[in-house]
């Protein structure tokens, strides 16, 4: 059992598989970003282990392992959705790739974001994932509620 003081995901094999081109310090930051994004979506911080889910040899996303389902509150629509751990992990990983893709000069992260978004469209819970990420509108990568800013009241 993991202690609450333990840091999870930090340079773990799963995190390395999801972000293969990143250096250890960058993966440290991405581990915190995964945890922060998950806690923003769920409204609580959970200490848990995340495992990898391989889509292909080049594409991996992270999946939390402590619960079968996760409740996600969408403040823009005042809806609470329940996603499987797999769908929740796919949504969180895709959201993180969306956030970092604009910083990637070689476009590897943008490519992985695009591939995960396409994979999410084939997922059994695609409508729920799309609602969380607002992927139905091509001009918007993420719902404003998923982006931390001084204009959002849920920060």
Secondary structure, DSSP 8 states (H G I E B T S, - for coil): ---TTS--STT-HHHHHHTTT--HHHHHHHHHHHHHHHHHHHSS-----EEEEESSSS-EEEEE-S-SEEEEEETTTTEEEEEEHHHHHHHHHHHHHHHHHTT-TTSHHHHHHHHHHHHHHHSTTHHHHHHHHTTTSTT-SS-GGGS--TT-TT-
